[in-house]
Amino acid sequence: MLKTIYVLFFIELSTRRVHIVAATAHPDASWVTQQARNLAMNERLSAVRFLLRDRDAKYSGPFDEVFRTEGVRVVRTPIRAPKANAFAERFVRTVQRECLDHVLIYDRRHLERVLSAYLSHYIEEATPGDCAWRSPMETEHHGSPGAFERRWSEGTCRWPDSRVSLGGVKWNHDS
Protein backbone atom coordinates (compact mmCIF):
# COMPACT_ATOMS: atom_id res chain seq x y z
CA MET A 1 0.00 0.00 0.00
CA LEU A 2 1.38 3.41 -0.98
CA LYS A 3 1.24 6.29 1.45
CA THR A 4 2.59 9.80 1.63
CA ILE A 5 5.31 10.63 4.13
CA TYR A 6 5.85 14.29 4.99
CA VAL A 7 9.26 15.71 5.87
CA LEU A 8 9.83 18.81 7.98
CA PHE A 9 13.04 20.58 6.99
CA PHE A 10 14.70 23.95 7.41
CA ILE A 11 17.18 25.71 5.12
CA GLU A 12 19.75 28.25 6.29
CA LEU A 13 19.66 30.67 3.38
CA SER A 14 23.10 32.16 4.10
CA THR A 15 24.87 28.78 3.84
CA ARG A 16 22.32 26.70 1.90
CA ARG A 17 22.63 24.12 4.70
CA VAL A 18 19.53 21.93 4.99
CA HIS A 19 18.32 20.42 8.26
CA ILE A 20 15.94 17.47 8.07
CA VAL A 21 14.07 17.60 11.36
CA ALA A 22 11.62 14.71 11.19
CA ALA A 23 9.27 12.74 8.97
CA THR A 24 5.75 11.45 9.58
CA ALA A 25 2.75 10.09 7.73
CA HIS A 26 0.35 12.26 9.74
CA PRO A 27 1.62 15.80 10.33
CA ASP A 28 -0.59 18.06 12.39
CA ALA A 29 -0.22 21.25 14.43
CA SER A 30 0.87 19.44 17.60
CA TRP A 31 3.52 17.43 15.71
CA VAL A 32 5.14 20.46 14.04
CA THR A 33 4.99 22.39 17.33
CA GLN A 34 6.78 19.52 19.10
CA GLN A 35 9.46 19.48 16.38
CA ALA A 36 9.96 23.23 16.90
CA ARG A 37 10.31 22.63 20.66
CA ASN A 38 12.90 19.93 19.95
CA LEU A 39 14.89 22.41 17.84
CA ALA A 40 14.76 24.98 20.62
CA MET A 41 15.81 22.45 23.28
CA ASN A 42 18.79 21.36 21.17
CA GLU A 43 19.85 25.03 20.93
CA ARG A 44 19.75 24.89 17.12
CA LEU A 45 18.01 28.29 16.95
CA SER A 46 20.69 30.44 18.57
CA ALA A 47 21.91 32.06 15.33
CA VAL A 48 18.50 32.15 13.61
CA ARG A 49 16.95 35.60 13.15
CA PHE A 50 14.04 34.88 10.80
CA LEU A 51 11.77 31.96 9.96
CA LEU A 52 10.14 32.20 6.55
CA ARG A 53 7.20 29.80 6.39
CA ASP A 54 4.13 29.17 4.31
CA ARG A 55 0.56 29.65 5.48
CA ASP A 56 -0.33 26.00 6.07
CA ALA A 57 -2.73 25.61 9.01
CA LYS A 58 -0.32 23.15 10.67
CA TYR A 59 1.97 26.06 11.48
CA SER A 60 -0.37 27.54 14.03
CA GLY A 61 0.10 29.99 16.89
CA PRO A 62 1.94 27.59 19.23
CA PHE A 63 4.43 26.73 16.45
CA ASP A 64 5.17 30.40 15.87
CA GLU A 65 5.34 31.08 19.61
CA VAL A 66 8.17 28.55 20.06
CA PHE A 67 10.27 30.55 17.60
CA ARG A 68 9.25 33.94 18.99
CA THR A 69 10.32 32.93 22.51
CA GLU A 70 13.74 32.10 21.03
CA GLY A 71 13.98 35.59 19.51
CA VAL A 72 13.18 34.49 15.96
CA ARG A 73 10.92 36.69 13.85
CA VAL A 74 8.32 34.60 11.99
CA VAL A 75 7.53 35.79 8.46
CA ARG A 76 4.65 34.17 6.58
CA THR A 77 4.80 34.01 2.81
CA PRO A 78 2.20 36.05 0.91
CA ILE A 79 -0.99 34.35 -0.21
CA ARG A 80 -0.71 32.65 -3.62
CA ALA A 81 2.93 33.60 -4.08
CA PRO A 82 4.83 30.35 -4.75
CA LYS A 83 8.05 32.19 -5.63
CA ALA A 84 8.20 33.65 -2.12
CA ASN A 85 9.39 30.29 -0.80
CA ALA A 86 11.61 29.50 -3.79
CA PHE A 87 14.51 28.02 -1.80
CA ALA A 88 12.33 25.34 -0.21
CA GLU A 89 10.50 24.63 -3.47
CA ARG A 90 13.78 24.23 -5.33
CA PHE A 91 15.21 21.92 -2.66
CA VAL A 92 12.11 19.71 -2.78
CA ARG A 93 12.27 19.49 -6.59
CA THR A 94 15.99 18.73 -6.50
CA VAL A 95 15.65 15.94 -3.92
CA GLN A 96 12.73 14.46 -5.80
CA ARG A 97 14.44 14.58 -9.21
CA GLU A 98 17.94 13.52 -8.14
CA CYS A 99 17.09 11.00 -5.45
CA LEU A 100 13.52 10.03 -4.63
CA ASP A 101 12.41 9.42 -8.23
CA HIS A 102 14.99 6.60 -8.34
CA VAL A 103 14.33 4.89 -5.00
CA LEU A 104 11.38 2.90 -3.69
CA ILE A 105 10.92 4.08 -0.10
CA TYR A 106 9.67 1.36 2.27
CA ASP A 107 8.82 3.37 5.37
CA ARG A 108 9.58 6.51 7.36
CA ARG A 109 12.90 5.23 8.72
CA HIS A 110 14.07 4.25 5.24
CA LEU A 111 13.16 7.72 3.94
CA GLU A 112 15.14 9.33 6.75
CA ARG A 113 18.21 7.17 5.95
CA VAL A 114 17.99 7.95 2.21
CA LEU A 115 17.58 11.68 2.85
CA SER A 116 20.48 11.67 5.29
CA ALA A 117 22.74 10.04 2.69
CA TYR A 118 21.55 12.44 0.02
CA LEU A 119 22.10 15.47 2.27
CA SER A 120 25.66 14.36 2.91
CA HIS A 121 26.17 14.67 -0.83
CA TYR A 122 24.10 17.84 -1.18
CA ILE A 123 25.93 19.67 1.62
CA GLU A 124 29.50 18.46 1.16
CA GLU A 125 29.94 17.96 -2.59
CA ALA A 126 30.25 20.42 -5.45
CA THR A 127 28.32 20.09 -8.68
CA PRO A 128 30.21 18.60 -11.64
CA GLY A 129 32.04 20.85 -14.05
CA ASP A 130 31.60 24.11 -12.15
CA CYS A 131 34.78 24.83 -10.24
CA ALA A 132 33.54 28.30 -9.26
CA TRP A 133 30.72 26.82 -7.18
CA ARG A 134 31.43 26.12 -3.51
CA SER A 135 29.52 23.71 -1.34
CA PRO A 136 27.73 25.01 1.78
CA MET A 137 30.37 23.40 4.02
CA GLU A 138 33.23 25.38 2.48
CA THR A 139 34.10 28.65 4.15
CA GLU A 140 36.41 30.19 1.59
CA HIS A 141 35.34 33.08 -0.63
CA HIS A 142 33.46 32.15 -3.81
CA GLY A 143 36.00 33.94 -5.96
CA SER A 144 35.84 37.02 -8.10
CA PRO A 145 33.90 37.24 -11.35
CA GLY A 146 35.79 35.32 -13.99
CA ALA A 147 37.55 33.06 -11.46
CA PHE A 148 36.11 29.94 -13.09
CA GLU A 149 37.26 31.01 -16.55
CA ARG A 150 40.73 31.89 -15.21
CA ARG A 151 41.14 28.50 -13.50
CA TRP A 152 39.84 26.69 -16.60
CA SER A 153 42.36 28.44 -18.88
CA GLU A 154 45.17 27.69 -16.38
CA GLY A 155 44.24 24.01 -16.42
CA THR A 156 43.49 23.89 -12.67
CA CYS A 157 39.79 23.22 -13.30
CA ARG A 158 38.77 19.92 -14.91
CA TRP A 159 35.77 17.66 -15.26
CA PRO A 160 35.59 15.65 -12.02
CA ASP A 161 35.98 11.93 -11.54
CA SER A 162 32.94 10.12 -10.20
CA ARG A 163 32.07 7.66 -7.45
CA VAL A 164 28.75 6.06 -6.60
CA SER A 165 26.61 6.61 -3.49
CA LEU A 166 23.10 5.58 -2.42
CA GLY A 167 23.67 2.18 -3.99
CA GLY A 168 24.21 3.62 -7.48
CA VAL A 169 21.37 6.13 -7.43
CA LYS A 170 23.58 9.17 -6.95
CA TRP A 171 26.96 9.89 -8.52
CA ASN A 172 29.33 11.88 -6.35
CA HIS A 173 31.84 13.86 -8.36
CA ASP A 174 35.37 14.28 -7.08
CA SER A 175 37.50 17.03 -8.53
C-alpha positions in Angstrom: 0.0 0.0 0.0 1.4 3.4 -1.0 1.2 6.3 1.4 2.6 9.8 1.6 5.3 10.6 4.1 5.8 14.3 5.0 9.3 15.7 5.9 9.8 18.8 8.0 13.0 20.6 7.0 14.7 24.0 7.4 17.2 25.7 5.1 19.8 28.2 6.3 19.7 30.7 3.4 23.1 32.2 4.1 24.9 28.8 3.8 22.3 26.7 1.9 22.6 24.1 4.7 19.5 21.9 5.0 18.3 20.4 8.3 15.9 17.5 8.1 14.1 17.6 11.4 11.6 14.7 11.2 9.3 12.7 9.0 5.8 11.5 9.6 2.8 10.1 7.7 0.4 12.3 9.7 1.6 15.8 10.3 -0.6 18.1 12.4 -0.2 21.2 14.4 0.9 19.4 17.6 3.5 17.4 15.7 5.1 20.5 14.0 5.0 22.4 17.3 6.8 19.5 19.1 9.5 19.5 16.4 10.0 23.2 16.9 10.3 22.6 20.7 12.9 19.9 20.0 14.9 22.4 17.8 14.8 25.0 20.6 15.8 22.5 23.3 18.8 21.4 21.2 19.8 25.0 20.9 19.8 24.9 17.1 18.0 28.3 16.9 20.7 30.4 18.6 21.9 32.1 15.3 18.5 32.2 13.6 16.9 35.6 13.2 14.0 34.9 10.8 11.8 32.0 10.0 10.1 32.2 6.6 7.2 29.8 6.4 4.1 29.2 4.3 0.6 29.6 5.5 -0.3 26.0 6.1 -2.7 25.6 9.0 -0.3 23.2 10.7 2.0 26.1 11.5 -0.4 27.5 14.0 0.1 30.0 16.9 1.9 27.6 19.2 4.4 26.7 16.4 5.2 30.4 15.9 5.3 31.1 19.6 8.2 28.6 20.1 10.3 30.6 17.6 9.2 33.9 19.0 10.3 32.9 22.5 13.7 32.1 21.0 14.0 35.6 19.5 13.2 34.5 16.0 10.9 36.7 13.8 8.3 34.6 12.0 7.5 35.8 8.5 4.7 34.2 6.6 4.8 34.0 2.8 2.2 36.1 0.9 -1.0 34.3 -0.2 -0.7 32.6 -3.6 2.9 33.6 -4.1 4.8 30.3 -4.8 8.0 32.2 -5.6 8.2 33.7 -2.1 9.4 30.3 -0.8 11.6 29.5 -3.8 14.5 28.0 -1.8 12.3 25.3 -0.2 10.5 24.6 -3.5 13.8 24.2 -5.3 15.2 21.9 -2.7 12.1 19.7 -2.8 12.3 19.5 -6.6 16.0 18.7 -6.5 15.6 15.9 -3.9 12.7 14.5 -5.8 14.4 14.6 -9.2 17.9 13.5 -8.1 17.1 11.0 -5.4 13.5 10.0 -4.6 12.4 9.4 -8.2 15.0 6.6 -8.3 14.3 4.9 -5.0 11.4 2.9 -3.7 10.9 4.1 -0.1 9.7 1.4 2.3 8.8 3.4 5.4 9.6 6.5 7.4 12.9 5.2 8.7 14.1 4.2 5.2 13.2 7.7 3.9 15.1 9.3 6.8 18.2 7.2 5.9 18.0 8.0 2.2 17.6 11.7 2.8 20.5 11.7 5.3 22.7 10.0 2.7 21.6 12.4 0.0 22.1 15.5 2.3 25.7 14.4 2.9 26.2 14.7 -0.8 24.1 17.8 -1.2 25.9 19.7 1.6 29.5 18.5 1.2 29.9 18.0 -2.6 30.3 20.4 -5.4 28.3 20.1 -8.7 30.2 18.6 -11.6 32.0 20.8 -14.1 31.6 24.1 -12.1 34.8 24.8 -10.2 33.5 28.3 -9.3 30.7 26.8 -7.2 31.4 26.1 -3.5 29.5 23.7 -1.3 27.7 25.0 1.8 30.4 23.4 4.0 33.2 25.4 2.5 34.1 28.6 4.1 36.4 30.2 1.6 35.3 33.1 -0.6 33.5 32.2 -3.8 36.0 33.9 -6.0 35.8 37.0 -8.1 33.9 37.2 -11.3 35.8 35.3 -14.0 37.6 33.1 -11.5 36.1 29.9 -13.1 37.3 31.0 -16.6 40.7 31.9 -15.2 41.1 28.5 -13.5 39.8 26.7 -16.6 42.4 28.4 -18.9 45.2 27.7 -16.4 44.2 24.0 -16.4 43.5 23.9 -12.7 39.8 23.2 -13.3 38.8 19.9 -14.9 35.8 17.7 -15.3 35.6 15.7 -12.0 36.0 11.9 -11.5 32.9 10.1 -10.2 32.1 7.7 -7.5 28.7 6.1 -6.6 26.6 6.6 -3.5 23.1 5.6 -2.4 23.7 2.2 -4.0 24.2 3.6 -7.5 21.4 6.1 -7.4 23.6 9.2 -7.0 27.0 9.9 -8.5 29.3 11.9 -6.3 31.8 13.9 -8.4 35.4 14.3 -7.1 37.5 17.0 -8.5 
